[in-house]
């Protein structure tokens, strides 16, 4: 009786967990920044459509100068 045996060679894998976590955190932060930026642009466009640029610039001046 002949027995066939299979030999598997294990290769060392270099996994840097710190680098992977850092990459994930960076990508998640960039995604959140993109969402916040898109939300800001949507609010600005909404303000222009409802009140116009003159009213928005007057409101910005009042907010900065405290009038």
N, C-alpha and C positions, 0 to 999 in steps of 0.2 A: 504494500500500500504506500503510495506516495502522497505526502502532504504538501500542499502549496502554501507557502507563507508569503505574506506581503510585508515588505519593509517600507515604512514611511520615514522620510527624512524630515526632521523638524528644523526649520530655518529660524534664526533669531529675528524677531520683529522689533523694530524700534518705535515705540509709541510714546510720544511726549504728551502726557495728559495735560500739563500746564499750557502747552501751546494750543492744544485743541480747545480747551476751555476758554482761553484768551481769544481765539479766533471766533468761537461761537458768541462770546460776549460782545466783541466788536461788531459782528454782523447784526446781532440783535439791537445794539445801540444805534447803528446806522439805519436800520429799518424803522425804529421809533422816531429818530430825527426826521426821516423822510415823511412819515405820517404826520408829525407835528407841523412840518413845513407845508405840506399839502393842505392841512386844516387851516393854517394861517392865510394861505393864498385864497382858499375858498371864502374865508371870512372877509378878506379885503375886497374880493370881487363882489360879494354880497353887499357890502357897505357902499361901494361905488354904484351898484345897480339901484339901491334903495334911496340913497341920499345925494349922490353925486360927489365929485372930487372936491368941490369948493367947501362943502359942509365937512367933509372928512379932514381936509387940511386945517380948517378953522378949529375943529375939535382937537386935533393933534396939537395945535398951537396953544389952545387953552389948557390942555393936559400938561404940556411942558412948562408953560409960564405960570400956571396956577391961577388963572383968571376965573 
